[in-house]
Amino acid sequence: MKLVTYAVGGQEAVGAVVADDQVVVNLAAADKALARSEKRKAHPFFTDMLTLLEAGSKGRSAAKKAAAAAEAKLGKGPNGKTSFALNKVKLRAPVPNPRKVLCLAGNFQDHIEESGTTKMQIQDKETPRVFMKPPSSTVIGPGDKILIPPIANGVDWEGELAVVIGRKAKGVKAKDALKYVAGYTVMNDVSERKLQIKKRTDSRPRDDWFDWLNGKWLDTFAPQGPWIVTADEIKDPQTLDISTYVNGDRKQNNNTAQMLYPVNKIIEYISAIITLEPGDLISTGTISGVGNTTGTYMKPGDKVEIEISRIGRLKNTVAASKK
């Protein structure tokens, strides 16, 4: 099942994509119609994606049932009430208001070594490197603009698989970790490689490290979408192809099987530190082919697309920002 957050007529809603990705079902409306026929109360958790994810497996099962019932009644097509043509709605980020956006640095050997100046070391295999992005200002959806502010000098793309957490998780072991996953989506871990807000007399290693980290936090630097594919349709997240295209040219291509830390071990590691909650996103690291290797960066007008097999394609454009 493909779950989306979308807007139509100025109203935001949570839906499911059906009919070969041509139609969006309004889950609240579809469930209400189904509830009347089943002589029960409508479910209360179709108000937004975070509420739906917090309902856990019960919520996803109800969503699947409501979507199937609405799809069976499509007949001549979407009715504009419980169903809409996909090309007539505006897709938002699937989880527009996640509590946490966590990301991994250096989770693929080919990315660690692509500059030609760095070789993978034993420490790269021992513990993952996890950082966070501020969710309220970085998360954008399909078709939204990645903004390049005046302080940016080298904005780069990073196509990544993102994990959507579906249950509260603390101290989870790797063997059980995938049970806590609601589904998967696509993320671009947009990165400013040459951030310099003020000049320094000199840069210490920790200064350079903070420049790198701060370059991850700029507004609009966490595009996500186009939807969440639920975990029941992707039993093994280590079998997915990732490709990134800039203006139609493929820049990145690899498979999640090459992760140094697979999804289950990432969840084990992070949940030992903090409690993961429904709707939290974990972006699992990028592959080789970033622009920084060749000194080629995103510029206003560029079209960036990231495709992951069995999930879909996230499309964004790039624009300049005045601030």
C-alpha positions as CSV (number, residue, x, y, z in Angstrom):
1,M,0.0,0.0,0.0
2,K,1.1,3.5,-0.8
3,L,0.2,6.1,1.8
4,V,0.3,9.9,0.9
5,T,-0.4,13.2,2.4
6,Y,-2.0,15.4,-0.3
7,A,-3.9,18.7,-0.7
8,V,-6.9,19.4,-2.9
9,G,-9.0,22.5,-2.8
10,G,-6.8,24.0,-0.1
11,Q,-7.5,21.0,2.3
12,E,-4.8,18.6,3.4
13,A,-5.7,14.9,3.8
14,V,-4.2,11.5,4.2
15,G,-4.7,9.0,1.4
16,A,-3.8,5.9,-0.4
17,V,-2.6,5.6,-4.0
18,V,-4.4,3.0,-6.0
19,A,-5.3,2.0,-9.6
20,D,-1.7,1.7,-10.9
21,D,-0.7,5.0,-9.2
22,Q,-3.4,7.0,-11.0
23,V,-5.9,7.6,-8.2
24,V,-5.7,8.9,-4.6
25,V,-8.3,7.6,-2.2
26,N,-9.3,10.0,0.7
27,L,-9.0,7.5,3.6
28,A,-11.2,9.4,6.0
29,A,-14.0,9.7,3.4
30,A,-13.5,6.1,2.2
31,D,-13.6,4.7,5.8
32,K,-16.7,6.8,6.6
33,A,-18.5,5.3,3.6
34,L,-17.4,1.8,4.6
35,A,-18.4,2.4,8.2
36,R,-22.0,3.2,7.1
37,S,-22.2,-0.1,5.2
38,E,-20.7,-2.0,8.1
39,K,-22.9,-0.2,10.7
40,R,-20.0,0.9,12.8
41,K,-18.3,4.2,13.8
42,A,-15.7,5.6,11.5
43,H,-12.1,5.3,12.7
44,P,-10.6,8.4,14.3
45,F,-7.1,8.1,13.0
46,F,-7.4,9.3,9.3
47,T,-6.9,13.0,10.2
48,D,-3.2,13.2,9.3
49,M,-0.3,10.9,8.6
50,L,1.2,11.1,12.1
51,T,-2.1,10.1,13.7
52,L,-2.4,7.2,11.3
53,L,1.1,6.0,12.0
54,E,0.5,6.2,15.7
55,A,-2.5,3.8,15.2
56,G,0.1,1.2,14.3
57,S,-0.9,-2.0,12.5
58,K,-4.6,-1.4,13.3
59,G,-4.5,1.9,11.4
60,R,-2.6,0.4,8.4
61,S,-5.0,-2.5,8.2
62,A,-8.0,-0.2,8.3
63,A,-6.4,2.0,5.6
64,K,-5.8,-0.9,3.4
65,K,-9.4,-2.1,3.7
66,A,-10.9,1.4,3.1
67,A,-8.6,1.9,0.1
68,A,-9.6,-1.4,-1.4
69,A,-13.3,-0.7,-0.9
70,A,-13.0,2.7,-2.6
71,E,-11.0,1.3,-5.5
72,A,-13.6,-1.4,-6.1
73,K,-16.2,1.4,-6.6
74,L,-14.1,3.6,-9.0
75,G,-16.3,2.5,-11.9
76,K,-16.0,5.4,-14.4
77,G,-13.2,7.0,-12.4
78,P,-12.5,9.3,-9.4
79,N,-15.6,10.9,-8.0
80,G,-14.0,14.0,-6.4
81,K,-15.2,13.0,-3.0
82,T,-13.6,9.8,-1.9
83,S,-11.2,9.6,-4.8
84,F,-9.2,12.0,-7.0
85,A,-7.0,11.7,-10.0
86,L,-3.4,11.7,-8.8
87,N,-2.5,14.5,-11.3
88,K,-5.2,16.7,-9.8
89,V,-3.9,16.8,-6.3
90,K,-0.7,18.3,-4.7
91,L,1.4,15.7,-3.0
92,R,3.0,16.9,0.3
93,A,5.8,15.2,2.1
94,P,4.3,11.9,3.2
95,V,5.0,12.7,6.9
96,P,4.9,16.5,6.8
97,N,5.5,16.9,10.5
98,P,7.8,14.2,11.8
99,R,9.1,14.5,15.3
100,K,12.6,13.5,14.2
101,V,14.6,13.3,11.0
102,L,17.7,11.3,11.6
103,C,20.4,10.7,8.9
104,L,23.5,8.6,8.4
105,A,26.8,9.8,7.1
106,G,29.2,7.4,5.4
107,N,27.0,4.3,5.1
108,F,28.3,3.1,1.7
109,Q,31.9,2.3,1.0
110,D,31.8,3.7,-2.5
111,H,30.6,7.1,-1.2
112,I,33.3,7.2,1.5
113,E,36.0,6.5,-1.1
114,E,34.7,8.3,-4.1
115,S,36.8,11.4,-3.6
116,G,40.0,9.4,-4.1
117,T,41.5,10.9,-1.0
118,T,39.9,8.8,1.7
119,K,39.9,5.0,2.3
120,M,37.4,3.2,4.4
121,Q,38.8,2.5,7.8
122,I,37.9,-0.1,10.4
123,Q,35.9,2.5,12.5
124,D,33.6,3.1,9.5
125,K,32.3,-0.5,10.0
126,E,32.2,-0.4,13.8
127,T,29.7,2.4,14.6
128,P,27.3,4.4,12.3
129,R,27.5,8.2,12.3
130,V,24.1,9.6,13.0
131,F,23.0,13.3,12.8
132,M,19.7,15.1,12.8
133,K,18.0,17.7,10.6
134,P,15.4,20.1,12.0
135,P,12.1,18.7,10.8
136,S,10.0,21.8,10.8
137,S,12.2,23.8,8.4
138,T,13.9,21.1,6.3
139,V,11.1,18.8,5.3
140,I,9.5,19.5,1.9
141,G,7.5,17.3,-0.5
142,P,7.4,16.3,-4.1
143,G,7.5,19.2,-6.6
144,D,8.6,21.7,-3.9
145,K,11.6,23.8,-4.5
146,I,15.0,23.2,-2.9
147,L,16.1,26.7,-2.0
148,I,19.7,27.9,-2.3
149,P,20.3,30.8,0.2
150,P,23.0,33.5,-0.2
151,I,25.3,31.8,2.3
152,A,25.4,28.6,0.1
153,N,28.4,28.0,-2.2
154,G,28.1,24.3,-3.1
155,V,24.7,22.6,-2.7
156,D,24.8,18.9,-3.4
157,W,22.4,16.0,-3.9
158,E,22.3,12.8,-1.9
159,G,19.7,10.2,-2.9
160,E,18.8,7.9,0.0
161,L,16.3,5.4,1.3
162,A,14.3,6.7,4.2
163,V,12.7,4.5,6.9
164,V,9.4,5.5,8.5
165,I,9.1,4.3,12.0
166,G,5.7,2.8,12.9
167,R,6.0,1.8,16.6
168,K,7.7,3.3,19.6
169,A,11.1,1.7,19.8
170,K,13.7,1.8,22.6
171,G,16.5,-0.7,23.1
172,V,15.4,-2.8,20.1
173,K,17.6,-5.6,18.9
174,A,18.5,-6.0,15.3
175,K,16.6,-9.3,14.9
176,D,13.3,-7.6,15.8
177,A,14.0,-4.1,14.4
178,L,12.0,-4.4,11.1
179,K,8.9,-5.1,13.1
180,Y,9.0,-1.4,14.1
181,V,9.0,-0.1,10.6
182,A,5.8,1.2,9.0
183,G,7.3,1.7,5.6
184,Y,9.8,3.3,3.3
185,T,10.1,6.5,1.3
186,V,12.7,8.4,-0.8
187,M,14.7,11.3,0.7
188,N,17.3,13.7,-0.7
189,D,19.8,14.6,2.0
190,V,20.6,17.9,0.5
191,S,24.0,19.2,1.7
192,E,25.9,22.5,1.5
193,R,29.5,21.5,1.0
194,K,31.2,24.9,1.3
195,L,29.3,26.6,4.1
196,Q,31.0,29.8,5.3
197,I,28.9,32.3,7.2
198,K,31.8,34.2,8.7
199,K,35.5,34.1,7.9
200,R,37.9,32.5,10.5
201,T,41.6,33.1,11.1
202,D,42.0,29.3,10.8
203,S,39.9,26.2,10.9
204,R,40.5,23.4,13.4
205,P,39.2,19.9,12.7
206,R,36.2,20.4,14.9
207,D,35.4,23.7,13.2
208,D,35.4,21.9,9.8
209,W,33.2,19.2,11.3
210,F,30.6,21.8,12.5
211,D,30.7,23.5,9.1
212,W,29.8,20.1,7.5
213,L,27.0,19.5,10.1
214,N,25.5,23.0,9.8
215,G,25.5,22.5,6.0
216,K,23.0,19.8,6.5
217,W,20.5,22.0,8.3
218,L,19.5,24.6,5.8
219,D,15.8,25.2,5.0
220,T,14.2,22.8,2.5
221,F,17.2,20.4,2.7
222,A,15.1,17.2,3.4
223,P,12.8,16.6,0.4
224,Q,10.8,13.4,0.9
225,G,8.2,11.4,-1.1
226,P,6.3,10.8,-3.2
227,W,4.7,8.4,-0.7
228,I,5.3,5.7,1.9
229,V,5.3,2.1,0.7
230,T,4.2,0.0,3.6
231,A,6.6,-2.5,5.0
232,D,4.4,-5.5,4.1
233,E,5.3,-4.8,0.5
234,I,9.1,-4.5,1.1
235,K,10.1,-7.5,3.3
236,D,13.8,-6.9,2.8
237,P,14.9,-3.2,2.5
238,Q,18.4,-4.3,1.5
239,T,17.3,-5.2,-2.1
240,L,16.5,-1.8,-3.5
241,D,18.2,0.1,-6.4
242,I,18.8,3.8,-5.9
243,S,19.4,6.3,-8.7
244,T,19.7,10.1,-8.7
245,Y,19.2,12.2,-11.9
246,V,20.0,15.8,-12.3
247,N,18.4,17.4,-15.4
248,G,17.9,13.9,-16.8
249,D,21.5,12.7,-16.3
250,R,22.0,9.8,-13.9
251,K,24.5,10.8,-11.3
252,Q,24.1,8.1,-8.7
253,N,23.3,4.4,-8.9
254,N,23.8,1.6,-6.4
255,N,21.8,-0.9,-4.3
256,T,20.9,-0.9,-0.6
257,A,22.6,-4.3,-0.3
258,Q,25.8,-2.3,-0.1
259,M,25.0,-0.5,3.1
260,L,27.6,-0.9,5.8
261,Y,24.8,-0.8,8.4
262,P,21.6,-2.3,7.2
263,V,18.2,-0.9,8.3
264,N,17.8,-3.3,11.2
265,K,21.2,-2.5,12.7
266,I,20.6,1.2,12.2
267,I,17.4,1.0,14.3
268,E,19.2,-1.1,16.9
269,Y,21.9,1.5,17.2
270,I,19.7,4.6,17.3
271,S,17.1,3.1,19.6
272,A,19.9,2.3,22.2
273,I,20.4,6.1,22.4
274,I,16.9,7.6,22.0
275,T,13.3,6.5,21.8
276,L,12.1,6.3,18.2
277,E,8.4,7.3,17.7
278,P,5.8,6.6,15.0
279,G,6.5,9.0,12.1
280,D,10.2,9.4,12.8
281,L,12.3,9.2,9.7
282,I,15.7,7.7,9.3
283,S,17.5,8.5,6.1
284,T,20.0,5.7,5.6
285,G,22.9,7.3,3.8
286,T,23.9,8.1,0.2
287,I,25.9,6.3,-2.5
288,S,28.7,7.5,-4.7
289,G,28.0,10.0,-7.4
290,V,27.5,13.2,-5.3
291,G,28.4,16.5,-7.0
292,N,31.1,17.3,-4.6
293,T,33.4,14.7,-6.2
294,T,33.5,16.6,-9.4
295,G,32.8,20.1,-8.1
296,T,29.4,20.1,-9.7
297,Y,26.6,21.5,-7.6
298,M,22.9,22.2,-7.9
299,K,21.9,25.5,-9.3
300,P,18.6,27.4,-9.8
301,G,16.5,25.8,-12.5
302,D,17.9,22.3,-12.0
303,K,15.6,19.3,-11.8
304,V,16.6,16.7,-9.3
305,E,14.9,13.2,-9.3
306,I,15.7,10.3,-7.0
307,E,14.2,6.9,-7.8
308,I,14.2,3.8,-5.6
309,S,12.9,0.5,-7.0
310,R,9.6,-0.7,-5.6
311,I,9.0,2.8,-4.0
312,G,8.9,5.5,-6.7
313,R,10.5,8.7,-7.9
314,L,10.9,11.9,-5.9
315,K,11.1,15.1,-8.1
316,N,12.1,18.5,-7.0
317,T,13.4,21.7,-8.7
318,V,16.0,24.1,-7.4
319,A,15.6,27.8,-6.9
320,A,17.5,30.7,-5.4
321,S,16.4,32.2,-2.1
322,K,16.8,35.8,-1.0
323,K,17.5,34.9,2.6
